Amino acid sequence: MHPYFIERSIKETDKSLEAVDVPVVDLNEVIQKHRSTVVMCDVEGAEKVVIPKADLTDVRALILELQHKLLSREAVKSIFDNCVAHNLYLCVEYSSEQVITFEPV
């Protein structure tokens, strides 16, 4: 928890108020259960773990907030690599510095 809502994260900082346990759900199970074709993620830094392992086979769009302060270049590469492996590519016109969109070409 952080005094400023938009500064919350999975990483504790010197300004963190307290840690909160949050239930974890497997993204692959959610996609399969709901037959999701569009996935929007704001997982506060966990994208470096979640997205590289995601089965995006039936996903036609992925909208993802990247937590730049928490991600190495290798982590970003692994996110992009998994998207490309599932025929999803960066859609520049629907992306910004922090929120990126992937769609088939």
Buried (B, 14 or more C-beta within 10 A) or exposed (E): EBEEEEEBBBEEEEEBEEEEEEEEEEBEEEBEEEEBEEBEBEBBBBBBEBBBEBEBEEBBBBBBBBBEEBBEEEBBEBBBEBBEEBBBBEBEEEBEEEEBBBBEE
